[in-house]
Structure formats: structure tokens, C-alpha cells
């Protein structure tokens, strides 16, 4: 398995959505846990699929909710998912 190492600024640069990028950049430490999770999801998608899309991010976050019973983790994933969905335009 290929490991991709991206720094925080590089992670934001890979996001396909500029509104989402701006939201996380401006949030600072307020969304530290969510930013770490989003970074892990992005690295995972890039390592396995090689192409990052909003749909892939949303799909991975839903899978993360479905695969854990830890309420704290579920809360972080849910909040991250809400942010991603709120800042993603609908497909037409």
C-alpha cells in the first residue's frame, strides 16, 4: 500500500471545493479534530483511488460512521460530514 504524506496546506490544496478549503483554513483550531479526520480521509482516497472528489470524501465519511461504535468518533465524523455536505454544491 502506498503511503501519501501531505501537510495541512497541501491537503487543503487537494480539495476539489474552494468553499470547503476556505472554511477549514479559516476555522483554525476550532475544527482541529475534523481537520485531522479530513486529512486522513483525503490521504486514504488519494492512496487508493488516486483522484479526489467531494463524492468520494462524503462516501468515506459515511463508511467511517457505519464502521465505529465510539460515540466521540461518530460525533467528529458526523460534524466533518455536515461541513463537507454544507460546502459542496449539488451535481446537476
Buried (B, 14 or more C-beta within 10 A) or exposed (E): EEEBEBEEEEBBEBBBBEEBBEBBEEEEEEBEBBBBBBBEBBBBBBEEEEEBEBEBBBEBBEEBBEEEEEEEBBEBBBBBBEBBBEBBEEEE
